[in-house]
Amino acid sequence: MLKEFQTVRSVEGPLVFVDRVENAAFNELVEVVFPNGERKKGQVLETAKGKAVVQIFGTTTGLDVSTTRVKFLGETIRLSVSDEMLGRVFNGLGEPRDNGPPIIAKEKMDIIGSAINPISRQKPEEFIQTGISTIDGLNTLVRGQKLPIFSSSGMPHNDVAVQIARQAKVLSETESFAVVFGAIGITHEEASFFMKDFEKTGALKRSVLFLNLADDPSVERLITPRMALTTAEYLAYENDMHVLVILTDMTNYAEALREIAGARKEVPGRRGYPGYMYTDLASIYERAGVIKGKKGTVTQLGILSMPSDDITHPIPDLTGYITEGQIVLGPDLHRKGIYPPINVLPSLSRLMNLGIGKQKTREDHRGIADQLYAVYSEGRDLRSLSAVVGEEALSDLDKKYLKFATEFEDTFVKQGKYENREIEQTLDLGWQLLSMIPETELKRVKIDFIQKYGKKFKLRSEGSATESGTKVSQQIGR
């Protein structure tokens, strides 16, 4: 039997404080009936000693303390799930926003989900191709991995997000693949951009979109990623699909968490964020994985814009402790007009070795990635040195490294927003670039691989870096 109370004590922003409540449960759904008859949903944020704190999904304008009624519904938020969700667009609460019909649920699932028992986890070992060379070649994404993208204000992380959503796939043609896209606290313009891009490119057919807008209630930002992950878990574990979940922007999620914690007058932690933010973020990221006995997998790409471009800020800092690496977008590359501006030097995929190699990508993948990283790093260091001493003070070999760094950014890092590179193309492009460097300097790749893969791209082992760089550009059609 549903219980209704008319014992609202006070209202503070979106929070309603109710006294003399019996058996209210954490996260329980409530219905608040305003004096004018308007009804709004809410959720119990805290309950103790007969008192409950309720977060309203909307504004509390018009709420009268003495006459407002609060009905406790005896259940948590559940999402109606079905394979018919593919190709649909929903708001942050899981309600259709594409003018389509409501989902006829095969079942309803609690959006909080269940923690994955560590014993039931299986080691992630399979490659997901994004079509972006800097990710596939140097920071490979593996099924079941959680890999965030660290961006900053003004960077094209939304473009990168939709490109990955559009191009990502598993290499096996017999396995089903889907994308669940959760946008948190975005503007109407961004929502329109996402919907139009997915529809125009046909990516919507295999995708599910959850769009939470900036003018929606803050509490919805806490619900949207859980809606997306619940959908992903259903598609993966009930429909045997490999699902990539893209969440953008997790900074908006953390800001909503701080706002609600402040309204509850909680003791703040670092920079005003609640002390339990690490645990809360972990409850989202740890829902990615591969489960023994299940054919489907859930992989996560969480995009967050670092406040003040500070990687030590609590949001990216705590995220780095939970996840398995990071992809970092570089403002310097963006200012040069390079897209996607992925800075490979601070980027890392800790599970890369598990998903590459013979019969997964190609046997020379690890070696070519290490060699590209080493040569580019050397070239970047020499770029800084030449700014001080001048390029004429560098040796001929140093100049080749310097030219390599520029060519690497212009041909390997830079690619079109609709340019989808297969993993073979990415690795071959790496060999083409390494042809600018004398063979004696290639110490990170096996000699057998140089003979098998590198020789056909070997332009001139001791030739001029300028000539080689020009030929590389011509070979890949730039």
Secondary structure, DSSP 4 states (H G I P E B T S, - for coil): --EEE--EEEEETTEEEE-S--S--TT-EEEEE-TTS-EEEEEEEEEETTEEEEEESS--TT--TTT-EEEE-S---EEEE-GGGTTEEEETTS-B-SSPPPP--SEEEETT--PPPGGGEE----EEE-S-HHHHTTS-EETT-B--EEE-TTS-HHHHHHHHHHH-EES-TTS-EEEEEEEEEE-HHHHHHHHHHHHHHTGGGGEEEEEEETTS-HHHHHHHHHHHHHHHHHHHHTT--EEEEEEE-HHHHHHHHHHHHHHTTPPB-GGG-BTTHHHHHHHHHTT-EEETT-S-EEEEEEEEEPGGG-TTSHHHHHHHHHSSEEEEB-HHHHHTT-SS-B-TTT-EETTHHHH-STTTS-TTHHHHHHHHHHHHHHHHHHHHHHHHH-GGGS-HHHHHHHHHHHHIIIIII---TT----HHHHHHHHHHHHTTS-GGG--SS-HHHIIIIIGGG---TTS-HHHHHHHHHHHTT-
